Structure formats: C-alpha cells, structure tokens
Amino acid sequence: MGKIRTPYLLLLPGFLFLFTFFILPIVNLAQTSTQTPIAGGDTGQYEQTLRFANYLDAFLENREQFGRSFLYALIATVLALMISYPLAYAIAFKSGKYKNFLLVLVVAPFFTSFLLRTVAWKQILGEEGFVVPTLRTIGIISESTTLTSTAFAVVMGMTYNFLPFMTLPLYASIDRIDPRTLEASGDLYANAFTTFRKVTLPLSMPGVVAGTLLTFIPAAGDYVNAAILGSPNTKMIGNVIESRYFKIVDYPTAAALSFTLMAAILILVTLYIRKAGTEELV
C-alpha cells in the first residue's frame, strides 16, 4: 500500500505549487473578468455581476492591438527561425570542440536583465548608435528617417530577446540527427539542398515546432519591447493589459483581455501543432 502511495506523495509538492500559483490565480482572474463597477463606489471597487459582455466589449475596443500583437509576434518568430536554424545547424555539425562555447554564447544574453537588453537596443537603433548613420550613409534611409519608436524597432527587439528560445530547441533536435543519414542521402546521389529538404528538415521538425512555440507565445503577450522601443501607434495587447491593471485600474477589462489572449493563443497553438503533425509535443 505504501508503494502505491509513494508516486502520489512525490507529486504532491508540485501539485500544491501549481494549485497555489497557477490554478487559484486563474480562478480569481475569471471571477474578476465578469465584475462591474459598484454604483457610486470609488475607483477600483467592483462587484460580481457575471457580466460576460465584458469579453466582447474588451475585444472590440482593443481588436487593433490584438491584431498587431499577433502580427509582430509572427514576424519576430519567422525572423528568429531564419537566424536560428543556420546557427543551430552550424553548432551541431560544424563547431567541433567549440560546441559548448558557442552554446554558452547563445544563452549569454540571459545573464543580463531583459529590461537592460531592450534599453540597449534603443541605443543601438537611436541617433547615437551606428545603425542609423550607416544606413543613411549608404542611402537606405533618408536623413529624416528614424528607427526608434517604430514597428521595426519593436520587432527587432522581440526577435533578439527571444532568439535563444528558438535556437536551443533547434540545436537539441538537429544534434540528435545521425550524420550517417546525411551521408546516406549523398550516397543516393542527393545534392545538399535535397538532403536538407528530404532528411534534415523533417528530422528537425520537433525542434522547429518547439522553438516557434517558445518564441511566438511569449512574444504575443510581450509589452516591454513595445513600451521601450515603440510608440502609441505600436502598442500591443500586453501594453493595454498593463495599463488597465496599473494605471486605469480597470480590473475586469484587464482580466477579460488576459483570458481572451490566452484563449486565442491556445487555439492558434493547437491548430499549428495539428497542422505540423506533431501532436505528441503537447
């Protein structure tokens, strides 16, 4: 009898942690999302009225920010994949004895605060950085064009900050590929492109799916990059939620937006995983 209970006892601390810091906050958030202001009450005072119309009102009022958040997250995810795949491939197959050193360099940005890294990008893309003067010198942008407070700056910041989340799963997946399979493809007269398309890419798809999810999900809810590198015209849904919670003190709308964002991400992720044919990753 004791042996039967042992696995459940080992799971108990993890369950209590999730119950306390995940399930209870989610339940509280759900309760808050259907509240309405108390008539004649002070700012921030609400009562439970089960007003589910809060969800529709919140979405319609902020549908532009929702669309912008998913668009920015999608672009940043695609850019991160384009940068990370060659990098992960090179580390896995071409780095030799420098493999561990290169992996340390990939995760090195995590040693610095997320906020500081984003502020650094503001300086890099600012007038005092080297990017803007260089682009003006070679004629890509005009003298009056700036990169800060633009959608470009927000997407670049998101791509950089979430790049390790893409690179590490890709590396783990590519590193498991047996080099002999690539050699066998060459023995069957496949060129390098065909080998990549028919062998390397299919075998690395679990890493592609995991990396894109780990990048897209936090990017869709991000608000730091838009707040520091963007402008009011590049505001994302995370900025709206942050403002509703801490500035406007509109808790029901903020909670409804949070649940709507979670539901939208869950639906998109489910469809993506089924389309990719890797349901076993869920």
N, C-alpha and C positions, 0 to 999 in steps of 0.2 A: 504493500500500500504506500509505503514511504517513497519507493522508487517511482511510482506513478505520479506522486505529488511534486517530486523534485523539479521537473521541467516547468511546471506552472509557478513554482516558487521563484525560479530563476527569471521568469518573465515578469514577475510582479513589479520589481522596481521600474522597469521600462514602461510597463503599462501605467503605473501611477504617475510617472513623469509626463507621458503623453496625455493622460486624463487631466492632469492639473494645468499643463501649459499649452495644450492644444484643444482638447475637446471642450473644456469649460469656457475658454475664451471664444471659441466658435459659437457655442450656445449663447453666450452673453451678447455676441455680435448679432446673432439672429434676432434676439429679443429687442435689441436696440434699433434694428433696421425697420421695425414696424411701429415705432413710437411717434408721437406728435407732441408739439409744444403744449405746455399747460397754459390754459387760458388765463391771462393776467399774471403769469409767472415770470420770473426773471430769466435772463438769457442762460441757456444751458439746462433749463428744467423741462423734463419731458415725462409723459405718461404713456402707458401701454394701451394702445387703441387698436392694435392689429391692422394697421393701415398698410396693406400690401401695395397700394398705389405708389408708395414711396419709391419702389423699384423702377416703375415706369417713368415717374417724374424725374428721378435722378439720371436715368439713362438718356431720356430725351433732351434734358438740359445739358448733358455732357457727352453727347454722341460724337462730337467732333474730336474731343480729347481721347475717347476710346479708339476711334479710327487711327488717330495719329500715333497712339501708343503701340498698337499692333503693327503699323507700318514701319515705325522706327525700329521696333524690335526685330521685325522680319529682315530689314535691310542690314542691321547690325549682325544678325545671325548668319546671313549669307556671306557678308564680308569676312566674318570670323572664320567661317568654314573654308573660304578661299585662301585665307592666310594660314590657317592651322593645318590643313591637310598636307601641303608640301612640307611644312615644318615637322609634323609628326612622322611623316614618311622618312624624312632625312634623318631624324633622331633614331628611328627604329632600325633602319637598314644601312645608313651611311656614316654614322657618327663614331663607330668603333669604341675605343677606350674613353671617348669624351661624352658618352651617352649620359652618364649620371650628372656630369657637369652641366650639360645642356638642359636636362630636366630641372636642375636647380634654378637655372636662369629663367625657365618658363614660370616657375612658381615664385620667383624672387619678388615680383610686384606685390604679392600678398604680405610681404614683410613690412609694407608701408600702408598707411591708412588709405582706405577707399576715397575719403574726402580729399586728402592731400594729393593723391594721384589725379583726381579730377581738376583740382585747382591748378596743378602743373600743366594740364592740357590747356587751360585757359591762358596761361602764359605762353605756351608753345604756339598757339594759334592767334595770339594777340599781336599788336603792333610791335611789341618789343621782342617777339620771337623771330625765328629765322624762316618760318614757313611763308608768311605773308610777303616779306621783302623779296624772297626768292621767286615766288610766283609772279610778283609784279615785274621783276627784272626780266624774266623770260616771256612776259606778255600774256600769261594765262588769265590774270585778273587785272582789272583797272586800278588806278591809284585810289579811287574812292571806295573800292570793294573791301569789306572786312569779313573775317571768318567767324569771329566770336558773335554770340547772340544769334546764331543761325541754326537751322536744322542740320546742316553739315557738321557743325561743331558737336552737337548733341549725339549724332550717330557715330562720329569718330570716337567720342569719349566712351560711349557704350561699347563699341567694338573693342577698344583697348582694354577696358576694365573687365570685360567678360571673356577675353581671349583665352586665359588659362582653362576656363571651364570647357572650352571646345577642344583645346589641344590635348589635355590629359586623357580624356576618354578615347580620342582618336589614336593617340600613341599606344594606349593599352590594347586596343583592338588590332592595330597594324602590327604591333610587336609579336602578337600571337600567331601571325601568318608564317607558316613554314616556308622558308626561302626555296626549298626544293620544289614547291608547287609552281613558283615563278620560273624556275629553271626548266621544269617540265613543260610549261607553256612555250618557252623558247624552243625547246626540242621539237615541239609540234609545229614549228615554223610561224608562231605568232610574233608579231612585232611588239614593240614596247607599249604602244597605245592599246592594242588589242589585249595584251596581257593585263594592263591596268583595268580596262573596261570589263573583261570577262573573268578575271581572277581577283585582283587586288581590291577593287571597289566592292564587289559583292561580299567578299570575306570581311571587309572592314565596315559594313553597313551597321552592325550593332553599335560601333563607336560613333558613326555619323549620327545615328538617331539619338544616342545618349548625349552627345555633345551639343546637338542642336536644341534638345530639350533643356539641358542645363544652361544654355545661353538665352534662349527665347523666353523662358518662363520668368527669370528674374529681370530681364530687360524690359518685358512688357509692364511690369509693376514698378520699374525704377523711377525715381523722381530727383535724385541727386544730380545726375548729368544735365537734365533739363533745367534744374534750378540754377546751376552754376554756369553752364555753357550756353544756355538758351535764352529766350526772351518770352514775354507773354504770348507771342504767336507760336511758340513751340512747346507750350505747356502740355504735359502728358497727364493721364488719369491719376497717376501717383501723386502729382503735384496738387490736383484737385482734392484728393482724399486727405492729404496732409493739411491743406488749407482749411478744409471743412472741420477737421478734428481740432486743430490747434489755434486757428485764427478766427474763423466764423463761429466755432462751437456749435456746429450743426451735426450732432452725432448720428441721428437717424439717416440722413443723406449720405454721410461718410460710410456708415455701416452697409447701407444698401449698395453703394458703389463698390465697396470691397467684395461683397458677395457676388455682385454681377461680374466683376473682374475675375474672381475665382471660377465662377461657372463658365465664363467664356473661354478661359484658358484650359479648363478641364475638357470642354467639348472639342476645342481645336487639337489638343494633345491626343485625345482618344482617336479622332479621325486621322490624324497624322500617323500614329503608330499602326493603325489598321491598314492604312494605305501603304506604309513601308513594309508591312508583312512581318513585324517583329513584336507581336503581342506578348511574347514571353518576357519582354523587358519590363512590362507593367507589374 
